[in-house]
Amino acid sequence: MAEAKGLLLPAYVLADESASMGPYRDELAGGLVSLCEGLRAEPMIAAKLRLAVLGFSDDVQVRLAVADMRTETTLPAVTIRGLTSYEAVFVDLLQRIPGDVQWLRGQGYRVHRPVVFFLSDGQPTDDDDNWRVVHAQLTDRTRTPTAPNIIACGIGEADPRTMVEVATRPEFAFVAKPETDIGHAISEFFYSLTASLVASSNSLNTANPRLVVNRPDQFTLAIEEV
């Protein structure tokens, strides 16, 4: 059997592109650019990661497929549109993640449990029961062996209790403090996301690889708000 090429961490950024994010389009686009350029500037880090960017509203649209940022030359675009379907997010991930993991393994890599960074500025506009059912299937490791860790960050009108439900652990759920400017909160989200990926990547080749999650500045644990 051929030796594995290495251990990869697939990371998915789920960015809310619903109409309420319209005033903050530039901050959202700028945060995605800073994330991609930050990883390109750290090729040793990027080598251990595969990044995907997905925009969601009524549906999910691929802004960047699972990519090696050492060689990726395009930057993810942002399109503001529609409502806020959480069901669409989790249906997409339930189909996408197992296929991506299988593909990466087929390329000769071992694959760390995927991580999802979820950013939303409001409550889901679809049926609560539907998204919760799909979310439960996605995160149940007995039904979905490639179930991801989900870090949920809420800004604006996002309900802390919803972020706790979306996150796979209570300490993975954050909300921006009420007085925080939303544009600034978006920038802090991407700054902490980049730092989390760098720290997690650095741990992959150690005896105890682990997911490192940094709390964004001006955010608090959502569980503290419940």
N, C-alpha and C positions, 0 to 999 in steps of 0.2 A: 504494500500500500504506500502510495506517495506521501511524503511528509507534508503536513498542512503549511500553506504559505504564511499563515499568521492568524491572529485573533482580531476580528473586526467588531466594532460597535456600530450598528445601524441606528441613526438618529433621525427622527421625523419632527419637523416643525409644522404645526397646524396653526395657521394664521387666520383669524377672523377677517373676512373681506365683506361683511354685510354692510348695508347702507349707512348704519350708524358710525362706521369707521371712516366714512368719507373725509371728515375734517382732519384726520390723522394719517391720510394716505402717505404723505411724504415721510413721516416718522416711521411708518411701517416699512416702506420701501427702503429707507435709509438703514434701518435695523437689519434687514435681510442682506443688504450689500455689505455692511460692516461685519456681519457674521461670516459671509463667504470670503471676504478679503482677509479677515483675521485668521481663518483656517489656512488659506493659501500662503500666508506669511509664516506658517509653522508646518513645513512639510513633514517633519517627523511625527507631529501630532495628527495631521490630516491622513497620513498613511494608515492609521489605525481606525479611521472613521469612514462611514459612508453616509452622506447627508441627503435627505430628501426634504423638499419644501412643498407643502400643500396649502392652497387657499380654499377656505370654505365659506359658503353662504347657503343658498338653496341646495347646492351640490358641492362636490369637491373637485377642484381642478389642480392638475399637477403644474407647479411652477418650477420644480427641479426634481427630476427623477433621481433615484439613489445614485449618488455621484461620488467619485474620488476627486476631492477639491484640489489635488495637486495637478490634475490635468483638465479639469472642467474650466471652460472659458466663458460660458454664458452666466448671466446673473438672473435670479428670479424676478419676474415682473409682479405687479400687484394690480388687480382689477376689482374695484369696489362695485358691489352688486347685491341685490336680493336680501333675503331674510337670514335667519341663523338656525340652520338645521344641524343639531347634534347627531341625530340619527344618521344623516348622510356621512358624517365624520366616521362614526364607529363601524358602519357598514363597509365603508371604503377600507379602513384599516384592517378589518377582519379578513378581507380578500387580499389586500396588498402585502401585508407583512409576511404571512407564510410563504407567499410566492417569492418575495425578495430574499428571504432567508434561504430558501431552497436554491435560488439562483446563485447566491454568494457561496454557498457550500459547493455548488457545482463548479465554481471557479477555483476551488481548492482551499477555501478559507474555513476556519472555525469561526463561529458567530456567537458573540455575547448577546444576552437578552436585549432586544431592542428597547429604545427609550423614545418617548413621545413628549414633546414640549408643546403644550396646548395654551393658546392665548385667545381670550374672548372678552368682549366689552359689554356683554349683556346676557340676558336669559335666553334659552333656546325657544324658538318660536314653533317647534313641532311638538308632537304628542309626547308627554313625559314618559309614559309607559313604554313606548316604542324604543326610544333611545336608551332607556335603562336596560331593556331586555338585550339589545345588541351589545351594549357596553359590558354587561355581565358575561356574555359569551366570549367577548374579546379578551377580557382580563382573567378568565377562569383557566388556569394552567392545566387542569385536567382535560378540558375540552379543546383548548388552544395552546399546544405546547410552546408556541413562540409568542405567547402573551407578553405584551410590552409593559414596562414601567411607564406610568403616565404622570408627568408633572403638569399641574393645571394652574394657570395664572389668570386671575380676573382683574379687569380694570373697568372704570366707568360704572355702569349699572349692574355689573356681574354680582350675583348673590354668593357670599362666602360658602353657604351650605351646598350650593351646586358645585362649586369648585372642589369641595371635599368629596362629593359623590363622583366627580370625574377622575380625580387623582386616585392612584392605586394605593397610596398610604396617606394618612392624615398629614404627615410632615412634608408631603409633596404638593400641598395645596396652599396657594398664596393669593392674597388680594392686595391691591394698591391701597395705601392709606387714603382716607376720604379727601384730605387736602391736597393730594398729589395731582399735579397737572397730567392729563392723560398722555399727551405727547411725550413728556419726560418719562412717564411710567413705561411706555413702549420701549424707549431707548434703554432704560435700566433692565427691562426683560431681556433684550438681546445681549446686553453686556454680561449679565449673569449666565445666560445660556452659553455663550462662548466660553466663559470661565469654567462652567460645569463640564463642558465637553473636553476642554484641555486637561482638567484635573482627572476626569474619568479615563481619558486616553492614556495619561501617564501611568495609571494604575494597572493597565491591561497586562503588562509584561512582568508584573510583580507576583509574588507568591499568593497574594490575596487580591485579585482584581475586584474592583467595586465601582458602583455608580456614585459619583459625587454630585450633589445638588446644592448649588449656592442660592441663597435667598436673595432676590433682587433688592437693591437699595430702595427705600421708600415703600416696600411691601411688608406685610405681616403674615404670619401663618393664618390661613383662613379658619382653622379650628379655634383660634383665639376669639374670632368674631361671632361664633355660633351661640 
